[in-house]
Amino acid sequence: MGRTYVLLHGAFHGGWCWDAVADRLRAAGHRVTTPTQTGLGERRHLLSAAITLETFVTDLVEHMEAEEVEEAILVGHSFGGNAITGAADRIPHRIRHLVYLDAMVLGDGDTPWGCMPAGQAEERRRAVMEQGGGIVAMPPPVAAFGVPEDHPRAAWLRRRMTPHPAGTYRTPLHLRHPPGNGLPRSYIACTDPWYAPLAWARERVKTQPGWNWLEIATGHDAMVTAPEELARMLLAIG
């Protein structure tokens, strides 16, 4: 019997980034949805200063409710880890397994910038003010995500990325239950190269019980650089 995968993108991306992985999961007989969060991808026309982390959590919850998703293997890449934690807090009955793909892992009251090393967070705040008018973070070069400039999909990735609403970095995640809400959860770390900005999240996971730790030898955007291997890992988790 087919399973259901909900694949959530990270910062600067959209549901489009999962195409190669989604194709493989569907070919194996499974249902796949790839929602895009407010202000990004095909929803970039909704970008505003009012978008918060709460907006992103609500986006995902409403998507899963509207699509009547049950027993989902819910995958969050990078910044998408925040919304899947929020969804687990609110609609655990719709989720079978949480998968954090090289993702942020926040607790109640945490903000993304607040969990980063102070110097890194300050650098990003300064970039938002100087380059994004205080409203958006601008996309970095694709190499920042472990995608070489000469990769066959580098130009595609560069063309599709959009500015990210800065309010989601500075606002907190609100949880009523411990992160993960008791659901089975796996962390897939991308190791070649390691994505330095998320070292704090990986260390946090290693100090918490109950995690299934996995590694994939590719860069941060594994869905772009290693879709075949990532799809196999997700099928095994399911």
Buried (B, 14 or more C-beta within 10 A) or exposed (E): EEBBBBBBBBBBBBBBBBBBBBEBBBEBEBBBBBBBBBBBBEBBEBBEEEBBBBBBBBBBBEBBEEBEBEEBBBBBBBBBBBBBBBBBBBBBEBBBBBBBBBBBBBBBEBBBBEBBEEEBBEEBBEBBEEEBEEBBBBBEEBEBBBBEEEBEBBEBBEEBBBBBBBBBBBBBBEBEBEBBBEBBBBBBBBBEEBBEBBEBBBEBBEEBEEBEEBEBEBBBBBBBBBBEBBBBBBBEBB
